Amino acid sequence: MSYLWLALAIVAELVGTLSLRASEGFRRRVWLIPMGVAYVLSFGFLALALAAGMPVGAAYAVWSAIGIVMVALLARVIWRDPLTARMLIGIAVITVGVVLVELG
C-alpha cells in the first residue's frame, strides 16, 4: 500500500508543479487553486506512504527524483522548455542515484 500512496504523492506533486508553471509567476491566478490543493495532497499522500512503513530516505528519493524527471519531460512536451544533452545526463545520474539509495 505504501507504493500506491507514494505514486499518488508523485502525481499530485507533478500537478502542483505544472500548475505553478502554468500560473506564470502567479499572474494567472486560476492556477493557484489546483497548485495549492495538489501540493497539500502530495504531502498528505507522502505522509501516508511513510505511515504505511516506507523508509523516509527511500520515499523521498523516489518522490523527488521521479518528480524532477517527469516535470522536465512534461515541461518539454507542454511548453517546449529546453531539454539539453546535459539535462538528460543529469536525469540519468538522478536515476542511478535513486537506484543506489533503494539498494542501499
C-alpha positions in Angstrom: 0.0 0.0 0.0 2.9 2.4 0.7 3.8 2.4 -3.0 0.3 3.3 -4.0 0.4 6.3 -1.6 3.8 7.2 -3.0 2.6 7.1 -6.6 -0.3 9.3 -5.6 2.0 11.7 -3.9 4.2 11.9 -7.1 1.2 12.5 -9.4 -0.1 15.3 -7.0 3.3 16.9 -6.9 3.5 16.8 -10.7 0.1 18.5 -10.9 1.2 21.1 -8.4 4.5 21.9 -10.1 3.0 22.1 -13.6 0.2 24.3 -12.2 2.8 26.6 -10.7 4.5 26.8 -14.1 1.1 27.5 -15.8 0.4 30.3 -13.3 3.3 32.3 -15.0 4.7 33.6 -11.7 1.2 33.9 -10.1 0.0 36.2 -12.9 -2.6 33.6 -14.0 -4.3 33.2 -10.6 -6.7 30.5 -11.8 -3.8 28.0 -11.5 -3.2 28.8 -7.8 -6.1 26.7 -6.5 -5.1 23.5 -8.3 -1.5 24.2 -7.3 -2.3 24.6 -3.6 -4.6 21.6 -3.5 -2.1 19.4 -5.3 0.8 20.3 -3.0 -1.3 19.6 0.1 -2.4 16.3 -1.3 1.1 15.4 -2.3 2.4 15.9 1.2 -0.6 14.1 2.6 0.0 11.1 0.4 3.7 11.1 1.2 2.8 11.1 4.9 0.5 8.1 4.3 3.3 6.3 2.5 5.6 6.8 5.4 2.9 5.8 7.9 2.5 2.6 5.9 6.1 1.7 6.6 8.1 3.1 3.7 11.5 4.3 4.9 11.7 8.1 4.6 15.0 8.1 2.7 13.7 5.8 0.0 10.3 7.5 -0.2 11.9 11.0 -0.5 14.5 9.8 -3.0 11.8 8.2 -5.3 9.3 11.1 -4.8 11.8 13.8 -5.6 13.6 12.0 -8.4 10.5 11.0 -10.3 9.1 14.5 -9.8 12.3 16.1 -11.3 12.4 13.7 -14.3 8.7 13.9 -15.1 8.5 17.7 -14.7 11.4 18.1 -17.0 9.9 15.8 -19.6 6.4 17.2 -19.3 7.5 20.8 -19.4 9.4 20.0 -22.7 6.2 18.5 -24.2 3.7 21.1 -22.9 5.7 24.4 -23.1 8.7 23.4 -25.2 11.1 24.1 -22.3 14.7 23.1 -23.1 15.8 19.6 -22.6 19.5 19.6 -23.4 22.0 16.7 -23.5 23.4 17.9 -20.2 20.0 17.8 -18.7 19.5 14.3 -19.9 22.8 13.2 -18.4 21.6 14.8 -15.1 18.3 12.8 -15.4 20.4 9.6 -15.8 22.6 10.5 -12.8 19.5 11.1 -10.7 18.1 7.8 -11.8 21.3 5.9 -10.9 21.4 7.7 -7.5 17.8 6.7 -6.6 18.6 3.1 -7.6 21.6 3.2 -5.3 19.6 4.6 -2.4 16.9 1.9 -2.9 19.6 -0.8 -3.0 21.5 0.7 -0.1 
